[in-house]
Amino acid sequence: MVQTEKALISELRERVRRVERPAAARGVLGIGVAAIDRALPGGGLAQGAVHEILGAGGDEEDGALAAAFAARILGQSADNGLVLWCLPRPDLYGPGLAAHGLDPGRLVLVRAPCDAEILWAMEEGLRSSGVTAVVGELGSLPAIASRRLQLAAERSGITAFLLRRWRDGGQAARERALPNAAVTRWRITALPSQPPRGEPGVGSPRWRIELLRCRGGEPACWELEVPDATDPISLAAALADRPASSVTAQKYRRAI
């Protein structure tokens, strides 16, 4: 009888350890830029975790930047499995995703009319087998819902990306101030392109990548040149030989 109880307790402890295991222990997804990956615990985005990506404002371009950043990360992953993408309207542009390295043939699209249903679809996707990652485009993210997603991601080992699209200026400000369970929070902003030195025309797109929050890491900011999928993403030439700029506590508060 005593032996049975000891075996049961040992089994329960092992289950708790598996549930509470840090997401980074499952491996990481590299951003593809050494300077950014070095700033992240484990050298990349923790798998089996939730990551939040914000556009800088509320327009369609900002929403597209968040989607492009997620596509870049997923496109260079060694795992070429299915990606469940949940969104309120079917406005993804396949060639654009392919240009950032994500094969549109890997996508399973779920269209839902409201944030609550998108959250439900994401949670169900995180419990499914055969899915590499889950992406959801949201306006509102209650703290309890984010915690449920994080727990589901930890249990399954599937990585989730929350792309935030702000529909209302006042609501956006309130949402940015609210805490949630995402392991990292990013903000992507478009910058003016710079043509190659001595050559006319338009250069590669440029992004400002801000790491606003990182569990176990520090906020930071980078400016990147973003070519198509045939070339690697890289630090802007003016920053290539400089360390990433730190985000002070005051600037971090303003960003949030």
Secondary structure, 3 states (H helix, E strand, C coil): CHHHHHHHHHHHHHHHHHHHCCHHHHCEECCCCHHHHHHCHHHCEECCCEEEEEECCCCHHHHHHHHHHHHHHHHCCCCCCEEEEEECCCCCCHHHHHHCCCCHHHEEEEECCCHHHHHHHHHHHHCCCCEEEEEEEECCCCHHHHHHHHHHHHHHCCEEEEEECCCCHHHHHHHHHCCCCCCEEEEEEEECCCCCCCCCCCCCCEEEEEEEEECCCCCEEEEEECCCCCCCCEECHHHCCCCCEECCHHHHHHHC
